[in-house]
């Protein structure tokens, strides 16, 4: 399987055999004879499916299943994602997964065509279980997730590839004027849809954001590392390590790119924890992350710089939340999710006084 398949239903046993043989996940004399299909995930920005594998003979370390990922059926979501999200994820697995140490699924196939249709074939991380944005995470789970981010951020910190790779050459929303206009266009609809669930000062913050975002946009921290950009419970897989503590793997790399490392940290702390848990543990978890970043080889970067960037980078959390809500396929669970994220991030921003960066 080397060509793009547009639907999860187009994956055949023969195509799986070809793909798995190419990456040596199965021997050349083993054939997939059947593959039961189960869709997984919410499917707001793409389709994911699990393929339960049956082979013509047994062998050591045989994978019992693999996961495929494909473009969304919804035309609006597909058009929105084909300009950046889908190419981002393919680029991550094809060009960068081998250069970082964050735990991610192994990839057997990553292809995309000029129209944005793509096919990913990935390791099934079972028995790890996906997080749930509505349920949130425990403090130990978030601690483990933030420590895992060091393996994404540190290896290519300030590396030339961050400036040279073609996937990072797009300007788009990086332009302050373009981003200001984009926020002004979508934030009022976000407030109209979800504002009744927010506290009055949170609504006031969003209304100010719609008209006064440019100052904050121009104060964004520098882009010095790879970033996930959607690092939240729904995109994390949790397991249990030998010591009984949580283990974490990251999936869904459609927001992948170059950015401020702390944007991933502030995002997961803000949306995965209750407000009380975040307030009680926020600075400690960020300090532990900073120490691990330095231990991993990042130098010339002070704690004061780190904490300042942690707060200023929350603009990224807002963009992911607001644009995701207004451009994704709407669902009841999605609405509940964006209420949680929108309220928690507004409160996080107000707690840290980052709203002072608004014009």
C-alpha positions, 0 to 999 in steps of 0.5 A, a space after each residue: 500500500 503506497 497510494 492514498 486511500 480516501 476511506 477507511 473502508 478502502 483498506 483491504 487485507 492485501 493493502 495491509 499485507 503490502 504496507 506491513 511487509 514494507 516496514 518489517 512488521 510482518 515477515 515477507 512470507 506472512 499474509 493478512 487474510 482478514 481485517 475487521 474494521 472498527 471506527 474510533 474517536 470522535 471523527 471531527 477532523 478526520 476518520 480513525 479506524 482500528 483493523 483487527 488482523 488475522 494472518 495466514 499463520 502465526 509468528 512471534 511478535 505478531 501485531 493484533 491490530 493497527 490503526 488507520 487515519 484518513 481525511 474527514 468526510 465532511 467537506 468543510 472540515 476537510 477543506 479547512 484541514 487539507 491546507 495545514 492539518 493533514 500535511 502537518 501530521 504526515 510530515 511529523 510521522 514521515 520526517 520528524 518522529 524518528 528525531 524526537 524521543 516523545 512516545 508516539 505510535 510507530 508509523 508504517 505508512 504516511 502518504 498525502 496527495 495534492 488535494 489533501 487526502 491522506 492515509 496514515 497506518 499506525 501502531 495500535 497503542 492498546 492496551 493504553 487508553 485514550 484520555 477524555 477531555 470531559 473527564 480530565 486528568 489526574 495531577 500525576 497524569 498531567 505531570 507525566 504528560 508534561 515530562 513527555 513533552 521534553 522529548 518533543 521540545 528538547 531534541 531540536 531546540 533552535 535547530 536549523 531544520 525549524 527554519 529550513 523544512 518546507 512544512 514550516 515555511 507557510 506564513 498564513 496565520 503567523 501574520 499579525 494582521 491576518 490572525 487579528 482579522 481571523 479572531 475578530 471573525 470567529 470569536 463573536 460566534 464562539 461567545 454567542 454559542 458558548 458564552 452562557 456557560 462562562 463566568 461574566 469576567 470570562 465572557 468579558 475577556 472573550 469580547 475584549 479578545 475579539 476587538 483587541 488581540 493584536 497587542 497580544 499577537 505581537 507579543 507572542 514568544 519566539 518559535 524555538 522548538 517543535 510543538 504538538 499544538 493540541 496537547 490535551 486529554 483526547 490526544 493522549 494515551 495513558 498506561 501504567 508503568 512498572 512503578 505503577 505510575 502513569 505512562 503517556 503517548 501522544 497522538 493526533 499530530 495535525 497541529 504539529 509545527 514550529 512554535 513556542 514549547 511552553 504553548 504545549 505545556 500551558 495548553 495541557 495544564 489549562 484544559 486537562 486539570 480542574 481550575 483548583 488542581 491547576 492553581 495548586 500545581 501549575 508553577 511546580 509542574 512547570 518548574 519540573 519541566 524546565 529542569 528536565 529541559 535544561 538536563 536534556 541539553 537546552 541552555 541559555 534559557 532562564 527560568 524567568 524566560 520560561 515562566 513568562 513564555 508559559 503565560 504569553 503562549 496561552 494565545 495558542 490555546 485560545 486559537 486551538 479552542 476557538 478555531 477548533 470549535 467554529 470550524 470543526 464538525 459540530 456535535 453534542 460532545 464537541 460543544 461540551 468539550 469546548 465549554 470546558 476548554 473555553 472556560 478553563 483557559 479563560 480562567 487560566 489567562 485571567 489568573 495569570 493576568 495575561 489579558 493585560 497584553 490585549 490592546 
